Amino acid sequence: MCKYRSGEAVRRGDRIELLTLPGDDSHNKIRERYGIPEATGSLGDPYHTPVEFVPCGDFANLADYELIYDADRPEWLTDSMQDTLVRRFRAVVAPDIADRRIVRDGSIFLDSITDMKNTRIESGGDIWLSKLASMEHSRIKAGGYLNLSKLTSMEHSHIKSGDYAFLSKLASIPANADIEVGGKIFFRGEFRTLAECRTLSSQQANNQ
């Protein structure tokens, strides 16, 4: 499964090169664009291997990003090469962080983010943010379904889903938040319409 951000690490003698595509996290498309054969072994091919650079906490904090090897770290990839990959990945994600904006035609997988502020995420496909616990002054727009199954707080935020939305842990919809869905919302243990979710939220607010 391709994640944010994807790349191909290619060995050039004793150096390492990171190949990426602007606005696309598909390993297949990266390899196709640069004429790289598919990796076949469990440790990647002798001269290249698929890699990811994933935020594991705050999307806007580079210190929270981790380098991940899709096919395990190859024996030929040295510590120096790994340091180079991290530096180059940081340069790749820096514009998104500066803009606090991620836009993709296809699906977006950001399952390690836990917090998000003043950020905009847009996808023509599905969006997976299954570990996001809180969002503030942020906007998420998915052409397909939206997975926010750990979200507990969405102050001053807007979410829009072309299909179903999973809000399993959200106790109520804040008055300062906005939600649009093309399908139903998994809310308080079952699928409900948006109107039903708002009614339950309103009842809870009146009882407090």
WOQUIQUI-V160670 format. One record per pair of residues at least 24 apart in sequence whose ideal C-beta (glycine too) atoms are under 10 Angstrom apart, sorted by the first residue. I is the first residue (numbers start at 1). J is the second residue. Records with the same first field share a line. If there is no record, write none. Layout:
I: J + J
//
This chain:
1: 25 + 27 + 52 + 70 + 107 + 109 + 111 + 128
2: 26 + 27 + 28 + 29 + 30 + 50 + 52 + 70 + 106 + 107 + 108 + 109
3: 27 + 52 + 53 + 54 + 55 + 68 + 70 + 108 + 109 + 110 + 111 + 112 + 128
4: 52 + 53 + 54 + 55 + 59 + 65 + 93 + 96 + 102 + 104 + 108 + 109 + 110 + 111 + 112 + 113 + 121
5: 51 + 52 + 53 + 54 + 55 + 65 + 89 + 92 + 93 + 96 + 102
6: 30 + 50 + 51 + 52 + 53 + 54 + 68 + 70 + 89 + 109
7: 49 + 50 + 51 + 52 + 53 + 67 + 85 + 88 + 89 + 92
8: 33 + 34 + 36 + 39 + 44 + 48 + 49 + 50 + 51 + 70
9: 44 + 47 + 48 + 49 + 50 + 51 + 67 + 69 + 73 + 74 + 77 + 81 + 82 + 84 + 85 + 88 + 89
10: 34 + 36 + 45 + 47 + 48 + 49
11: 45 + 46 + 47 + 48 + 49 + 74 + 76 + 77 + 78 + 81
12: 47 + 48
13: 47
14: 78 + 80 + 81
15: 80 + 81 + 84
16: 48 + 49 + 51 + 76 + 77 + 78 + 80 + 81 + 82 + 83 + 84 + 85 + 88
17: 48 + 81 + 84 + 85 + 88
18: 51 + 53 + 81 + 84 + 85 + 86 + 87 + 88 + 89 + 91 + 92
19: 48 + 51 + 88
20: 51 + 53 + 88 + 89 + 92 + 93
22: 92 + 95
23: 96 + 102 + 103 + 104 + 105 + 106
24: 104 + 105 + 106
25: 52 + 53 + 102 + 104 + 106 + 107 + 108 + 109
26: 104 + 106 + 107
27: 51 + 52 + 70
29: 106
39: 70 + 71 + 74
40: 71
41: 71 + 72 + 74
42: 71 + 72 + 74
43: 69 + 71 + 72 + 73 + 74 + 75 + 76 + 77
44: 69 + 70 + 71 + 72 + 73 + 74 + 75 + 76 + 77
45: 71 + 74
46: 74 + 75 + 76
47: 74 + 76
48: 74 + 77
49: 73 + 74 + 76 + 77
51: 77 + 82 + 85 + 86 + 89
52: 89 + 109 + 112
53: 85 + 86 + 88 + 89 + 90 + 92 + 93
54: 89 + 93 + 109 + 110 + 111 + 112 + 113
55: 93 + 96 + 97 + 110 + 112 + 113 + 114 + 115 + 116
56: 111 + 112 + 113 + 114 + 131
57: 112 + 113 + 114 + 115 + 131
58: 97 + 113 + 114 + 115 + 116 + 117 + 119
59: 93 + 96 + 97 + 100 + 102 + 110 + 112 + 113 + 114 + 115 + 116 + 117 + 119 + 121 + 129 + 132 + 138
60: 96 + 97 + 98 + 100 + 113 + 115 + 116 + 117 + 118 + 119
61: 97 + 115
62: 86 + 89 + 90 + 93 + 94 + 97
63: 90
64: 112 + 113 + 114 + 115
65: 89 + 90 + 93 + 97 + 112
66: 112
68: 112
96: 121
100: 137 + 138
101: 139
102: 127 + 140
103: 141
104: 143
105: 143
106: 143 + 144
107: 142 + 143 + 144 + 145
108: 140 + 142
109: 147
110: 140 + 147
111: 147 + 150
114: 150
115: 153
116: 140 + 151 + 154 + 157
117: 155 + 156 + 157
118: 156 + 157
119: 157
120: 158
121: 146 + 159
122: 160
123: 162
124: 162
125: 162 + 163
126: 161 + 162 + 163 + 164
127: 159 + 161 + 165
128: 166
129: 159 + 166
130: 166 + 168
133: 169
135: 159 + 177
137: 176
139: 178
140: 165
141: 180
142: 181 + 182
143: 182
144: 182 + 183
145: 181 + 182 + 183 + 186
146: 179 + 181 + 183 + 185
147: 186
148: 185 + 186
149: 186
153: 177
154: 178 + 179
159: 185
161: 185
164: 191
165: 191 + 194 + 197
166: 191
167: 192 + 197
170: 197 + 201
171: 200 + 201 + 204
172: 197 + 198 + 200 + 201 + 202 + 203 + 204 + 205 + 208
173: 197 + 198 + 200 + 201 + 202 + 204 + 205
174: 201 + 205
175: 201 + 202 + 205
177: 201
//
